Amino acid sequence: MSGLQVRGRQLSAEDLEIIRGIAARAGQTRCAISLAVCARLGWTQPNGRPWDMACRYLLRRLEQQGLLTLPPPRVMSARRGPPALSAAGEPQAPVTAPVGQLGPLRWARVDGTPLARLWNEYIHRYHYLGWGTLVGPHLRYLIGWEGGWLAAMGFGGAAWKLAPRDRWIGWSPAERLARLPLVVNQTRYLILPWVHSPNLASHLLALAARRLVHDWERKYRRRPLLLETFVDARRYPGTCYRAANWLHLGCTQGRGKLDRDHRQALPVKDIFVYPLHRRARERLRAT
């Protein structure tokens, strides 16, 4: 068997036969096959929508392994390049006022709005990891004040396996499989390079934790219990996370967020987590 999974669910031989039967029907598009598979196997998000993109990825993997035949794509999708640079993304006047003197802060959710382009451009220009498409559940924010934008944040699904985190929670494999959707990963955090406001970085982390709980639950019908993130210690000491009471649990093994092949390919990073409930560990162990 292929050993493939969709959202943590192992693909069985029976599942594969069902998928093959759906794909064998004449006159279908890949999109129609994906939606039919999601409906037949019950692959739905907490908000009731099908796991369409995850299913399409699995279908392509099955085809690559010779386990499935798909109809040719109707349109060959071009690989998306980095965002175009614009005047809006150019460096602005320095911001040096302490966070307490900035006044009310503006939080803008950018997904599905024109601000998504600016978020992409900021990350592409100024974040050391660069721009990348967020797949699966995610939220993105721009944070600003009356004088302009100050920071950008992005959140997405948690790392599949993370030994220090899993030991800290006390997860068994079954518990991790069931409760992983209640962990959210901060995938990007950028203080814009012209912003030098004392204590701003840790202040925004504290505000983001409270805001994310409600926004994530509203969008995905799950109330997250834990935030996690990775910090490249070669570049940053993680001072703002420690100041915002995030917990340092150890280091990654350099395998990447979705690695299942035990191949070290990425820099080792510090692991930080932030409980979103006083009984987060206990609730994450409840199956």
ABEGO torsion letter per residue (X at the ends): XAGBBBGGBBBBAAAAAAAAAAAABBGBBAAAAAAAAAAAAGBBBAAGBBBAAAAAAAAAAAAAAGABBBBBBABBBBBBBBBBBBAAABBBBBBABBAAAAEBBBBBBABGBAAAAAAAAAAAAABAAEBBBBBEBBBBBBBBBAAEBABBBBBBBBBABBAAAAAAAGBBAAAAAAAAAABBBBABBBBBAABBBBGAAAAAAAAAAAAAAAAAAAAAGBBBABBBBBBBAAABAGAAAAAAGBBBAEBBAGAEAABAAGBBABBBBBBBBBBABAAAAAAAABX
